[in-house]
Amino acid sequence: MKKQSGSRRQHGEHSVYYREDRGQWVAIADLGWKNGHRDRREFTSTIGARQALQKRDEFLDRRRDGFTLPKGRPPTVAEYAHHWLHNVVRGTVRERTWQGYRGKTELHIIPYWSGIPLTCDEDGISEDKIGEWHRHLQQLERPLSASTIGQCHRILSMILKTAVIRGRLPRNPASNVTPPTPVREEPMPPDEDEVNQILLACEDRRTGPRWIAGLATGARQGEVLGLLWPHVDIEDLDNASVAIEWELARLPWQHGCADPHACGMKHHRVPCARPCLKAARASGRRHACVTAADPKLCPPDCTAHARTCPERTGGGLVLLRPKSAKSRRTVPVGRAGALALRRQRQQQLEEHVALGPDWRGWQHHCDRRPRKREVVCPDCRMPFRADALVFTQPDGRPVDPRVDWEDWGELLQEAGLDYYRIHDGRHGVATGLLEDGVDIRVVQEMMGHATPDFTRRAYQHVRPALQRAAADAIDRRLTRGAGRPGRPR
């Protein structure tokens, strides 16, 4: 850049010049000395000096506000999301929570943001681009629901918040964008007559005690399937109780081999060769060619498909602690629930005797020795006793939640009822308690909710019935008062 007369730069004004070997204008910001070396930042543009100076001035403005952009090429949003997933958040949340983060990050965040740098300039991430991402998720071949998009948005916001805290970004653009609002459906639990029909249908079913226990305690599906006999007290039918300490959950498998990519080679989804030999075959199932535009293609370094690994570890059905401290609770059980649990215990003993050596049970398989009062192995997350699980298959193995869901559908069909979710039975318990006038704090403790306020918001549909009961109570007081001597009538 040719100097003009009297254009000598003052101290701290920095410099700008043209590099012919690169065909770029370069604006320099000199930040002084750092670790014995000059800390100089370059800002380039192929258009002109003004654009390079504008980039430099934006950097200096952010630096005056307290943010200094790290040196070197900034990572892409996808690269930082991968770093956040495996090096920041892992180990700080429950395993199931991390698996949920992982699925949404790898499916919906990393592929979309792979080419966007982790910056807040015109090339980087911005509020407008986040809004475009929301619309992209709504226009997929299988569009995501507003609730799932909201979950993905919250994960992206956590990633960017970590980048801000660690000095990679000046601000979090996701905090200024509102994701689509999901339509909240009011729960429709079965009414009292329908519950009676369900109980009648349970009398002749092997799995009947499982559903009676669920309706008697209001526990979640995983909590009922993870119930253990050491935590069940049914000796006194009038004071029976169960302690919700564990829940049955399914975790994804992890590779146990040395080379996960090679292990899953035959399962990688890659584009078909040209011409595709499978498409030309005359017999067998019709083949649909996989193209390079398929969003479900495996990345070049794919390490998925762990469920097919012969040395897979850490997955399948395991026992986990409930998600919060409030979820670990002791729930009183009425006579009907206690009798159902007694029936289940007797039925298990008979199946154990009938199968003999074919009865497998379910217990830990690692080398850890149990400590005093330990019921579940914290390493392999299975019971120390093979017969500790309350609700099992005939051979003593745990009930798969998918099979449990199918059994619930068959039960409703047998009872001649419309379909209800399994969770609707839990809603029915809480609804009945509130409508019978049970204090909301008691209902909160039984349901395992974090706060009474959550219980109020979750069961707002009960409020009209409670308000009508309150109005009737006021009316009774007024009627009694009007009949007292000395009062006007």
N, C-alpha and C positions, 0 to 999 in steps of 0.2 A: 504494500500500500504506500503510495507516494506521499511523502510528508509535505504539508503546506507551510509556508512561512509563518512563524509564530505559533506553530501547532505543537510545540514541545509539551509532552505529557507531564503533568504534575505528579508528585509522590502519591501512590495509592490509586492512580487512574488506570493501571493495567495497560494492556496493549492488544492490538488486533492487526493481523497481517494475512497475506495470501500465500498459500503453499502450492507452487506450480506442480510439484511432483505428485500431489494428491488431488489437485483441482479443487481445493477447499479454502474457504476463509476460516481463520482460526482466531477466536477471541480468548485472551488469557485472563484468568483471575488469580492474582498472587495473594495467598493467604498467610504469608510469612513463613517462619521456621517451625518445623515439627520433627522431633526425633533427630535433630542434626541435619535435616535436609529442607530445601525450599518446598513448600506445599503449593504447587501450581496446578490449576485445573484448566483444561482446554474445552472450548465449546465451538463446534464446527458447523459450517453450512456450505452447501454447494451453490446456493442461490446468490448470496451476497453478504457483505460485511454486516449490514443492518440486522439480518436474521441471527448471525452469530452473536452480535452484541446483545440482542434481545434475550437469547438463551442465557448469556452470562448475567445480565441484569436480573432476570428472574431468579437465578441461583443466588445472587447476592441478596436479593430482597428476602428470600426464604431463610438465608443464613442470619440476617438481622432479626428475623422473627424467632430464631433459636433452632433452626434445622439446617444441618450441613449435609449435603448429599455425599454418600460414601464414594471414594474413588473407584475407577474401573467401570466396566460394563454392568449396568444394573441387571439383575436376574429378571426373567419373565415372571408374570403372575403365577403361571403354572409351576415353574421351578420352585418359587418360594412356597407355593401351596404344598408341594411334595415335601419340602424341607420341614414345614410346619407340622404336617401330618405325622412324620416319622421321627422328628427330633425335638419338637416342642410340646405337642399335646399328648403324645403317647406316654402312658405311665401316670398321667395326671387325672385321667378319667377312667370310669369303669370300662372293662373290656368290650362289653356290648355297645356302649356309647362310642368307643373308638371305632369299632367295626362299622357303625352307622356313619360316622364321619368319613371313614375310608371309602365306603361305597359311593357316597354322594360326591366326594372330592374327585375320585378317579373317573366317575362316569359323566359328571355334569360341570365340573369346574376346570380340571386340568385340560381336557380336550379343547374347550372353547377359548381359554385364556393362554394357550401355548405360545402365541406370537405377540402378546402384549407385554411391553416392559413394565416393571414395577416402578412406575413414576407417575406423577400427577400432571405431566405436561400434555400437549396435544396428541402425542403418540402413545401415551400411557393409559392407565385405567382412569375412568371418569364416571360421573353420574349418568351421563347419556349412554355410555357403553354398557353400564350395568343394567339400565332400562332395556337396551337392545337384547342383552343376555336373557332377561326375564321373558321377553317376547319370543326369543329363540326356543326356550324351554317349553313355551306354550304351543309351539308349532312343530314339535317333533312328530315323528311317525306315530309314536304313542305319547301324546301330550302329558306333561306332568300336571298334577293337581295343584291348586293354589297353595295347599298346605305343604306339599313337597317342595315347591318353589320357595316358599318362605323358609323352610329348613335349609335349603341350599344357600339362600341369601344370608342367613345367620352364620353359616359356616364361613362363607367368604368374608363376612364382616369381621369374624374372629381372626381370620388370617391377616387381614389388612390392619386390624387393631394391633396385633403382635408386631407387624412391620413398623407401625408408628412408634410403638414403645421402644423398639430396638434400633430406631434411627434410620430405617430404610425408606420411610415415607413421611412427608410433612403432615398429612392428614388422612382420614379414613373416608373415602368417597361413598362407601356403602352406607355410612350413617346418615347420609342425606337423601337416600332413596327408600321409598316404601314399597315392599313387595306386594304382590296381589293378595287381597284379603280373602281368606277361605270363608265359605258359607258354613256357619256352625249349625249343625242339625241337632235339634232337641232330642235327647234320648227317649226311646219309646219302650220302656220295660214292660214285661208281661204283668197283667193285673192279677188280683188275688185268685180269681176263678181259673185263669190259665196256669198259674203256679200249681194249683191243686191238680189240674190235669197232668202236668209234668210229673208231679209226685206219684200219681197213680201209675203212670207209664214206667216209672223207675222201679216199681215193686218186683217186676219179673225180669229185669235186665241185670246182667252181670255187672255192668258199669253204673247201675242205679245209685249205689252209695256215693260214688264220686260226684254226681250231680246234686244229690241231696246235701252233701257237705258243702258244695259251692253255694247253694241257696241258703244254707244255714249260717254261713260265716261271711258271705259277701266278699270272699277272697278272689284275687285275680286268677286267671287260668294257670299261669306259671307257678303261683303260690300254692294252689291246690295240688297240682301235679308234683310239686317239690316237697310236699308235706312228709315229715318223718315220724315214725312211731315214738322215738324218745321224746318228742315234743307234743305228744297227744296224751291228754289226761281224761279218760272216760270211765274211771272206776266208779265214781259217784255220778249217776245220771243227772242229779239236780245241780251239780257244780262242775260239769264237764267244761273243758277248754282246750284250745289248740294254740300253740305258739308258732307264728309265722316267722321263721328264721332264714329260710332258703326258698329259692324259686328255681324251677327247671327251665333251662334255656338251651338253645342251640347256637353254638359258635362255629364260625367258618374254620375249615381245616387250614393248617400251615404246612408248608413243605418241610420235610425232615431230611431231604437229600442235599447233596453238595451243590448241584446245579439245577435250580428250579426251572430255568428256561428250557434246558434240554429235556428235563423230566416231562414237561407238558407239551413237547414238540408236536405230537400227533393231534393235539387238541387245539392248537393255535388257529385262530380264524384269520386267514390270509386270502387275498384275491385269487380267483381261479386263473389257471394258466390260459394262454391264448394260442390255439383254440382249446377249449375245455373238452377233455375226453369224456367226462361224466355227462355233459349235456347231449352228447351224440349217442349215448347208449339207447338201445331199442327196448330193453326190458327193465323191470325194477321200478322203484319209486322215482318219480319225476324230479330232476335236479334243477334247483334255482341257482344260477351262477352268482358268486360273490364278487362284487366289483370293488374298485379302489375307493369308491365314494361311500361304501357301507360304513355307518358310524360305529358298528359293533366290531370292527377289525381290531385285532390284538396289536399293541404297540410292538416295535422291533425287539425290545428287551423284555417282553411279557414274562412275568413270573407267576401268573395265575394258574388255575386248574389244579390246585393243591389237593382237591378231593380224590384225584386219581393217582396221587403219589403213593407208592407202596410203603413209604416210611413216614406218612403223614402224622402230624401230632396236633394236640391242643384243640381239636374241634369236636363236633358231634354234640350229643346231649350231656350237659353237665349241670351241677348245682352252683348257683351264684347267690351272693347276698342280695336282698332286695335293694332297689335303687336309692333309697334314702333311709335315714335312721328311723323316721316315723313309720316306714313300711314294716319294720321289724316290730311286731306287736303280739300281744296275747289276746285272743278273741274268745269270749264265752260262747258256749254251744248249748243250745236247748236239747230237750230230750229226743226230739226227732233226729237231730243231727248226730247226737251221741249214739243212738241205737243204730243208725246207718254205719257209723264207724265201727261199732262192734260187729255188725254183720260183715263188713269188709275184712276185719281181722280174721274172723272165722273162715270166711271164704278163701283167704290167702293160705291159711294153714291147710285146708283141704286140698287146694291145688298143689301145694308143696309136697304133700304126702302122695297124691295121685301121680305126679310126674316123677317122683323119686330122683334118680341120678340125672334125668333130663331137665330138672329145675335148675336154672342158671343163676338166678339172682343178679344183683348189681352192686359191686363194691370196688373200692380203690385197687389199683394194680401197680402202684409205685412202691418204692422202698421205704417211704416215710412210716415211722411208727407213731401210733396215736398217742397224744398227750391226754392228761386227765380232762374229762368232760368234753373232749373233741368228738364230734359226731361225723363231720365231713372232712375229708383230707383236703387241706388247702393247696396241695400241689396238683393232683389229678382231678380234684373237685368232684369226688364221688364218695358215697358213704363208706365208713369203715366196716359196717355190718352189711352182709349181702341181703338181709331181709328188713332193712331199715325203712325202705320207701313204702308209703301207705298205699298209693294207687299205682298198680303195675299191670303189665301183661301177665297172662297165666304162668309164664316161665320166670317171673320175677323181674324182668327187664322194665325200664321206664316206659311210660306211654308217650308216643310221639305226639306233639301238639297238633299235627295235621290230622292224625287218626282220631284224636280227641275231638277235633272240630267236626269231622265227618260223623262221629257217633252222636254228637249233639244234634246235627241235622236229621239223622234217622230217628232220634228220640222225639223231636218236634213233629215229624211226619207221622210217627206212630200215635202221638197224642192228638193228632188232627188240628195242629196249630200252624199259624203262619210262621215264617222264618224270623227268628231273633238272633242277634249276635250272642256269643257266649258272654260278652261283657255286659249285655243288657240284663242278664240275671243279677249281676252285681249292682247295676243301677236300680233294679227292682227292690233289692234288700234295703238300700239307702233310702229310696223313696218311701217304702212302707214305714221305716223307722221315723222319718220326719213327719209323715202324715199322722202317725200315732202319737205325736207330741214328744218324742225323745229329744233331749237337748242336743243341739247341733255339735257341741264339743264331744259328746259321747259318740255320735255318728262319725265325726272326724277321726277319732281314735280307732274305732272299729274298722273303718275303711282304709286307714293308713294314709290319709291325706296330710299334706304338710301343714296346712293352716285351716282354721274354720272358715276363713274367707273363701278359700278354694272350694270347700264343700258348698257354701252358699251359691257361688257362681255356677258350679257344676249342676246344681239341682234347683235352678231358678223356676223350673216348670212346676215345682211343688208349692211355690209361694201362694198362688190363688187359694189352694185348699187350706193352707195354714191361716191365711187372712180371713177366710170364711169361718174357720174354727174360732179365731180371735173375736170376730164380730158376734158369733153366737154366744161366746163366753160373756162379752159385754152386755148382750141382750139379757142373759140370765141374771146378771147382777142388777140390772135396771129393773127387771121384773120383780126380783125379791125385794128391792128397795121400795118399790111402789106399794107393796102389800104391808109394810110395817106401820104400826100405829103412829099417829101424829104426822104422817107424811101425806101430802096432797095426792089425790088420785086423778 
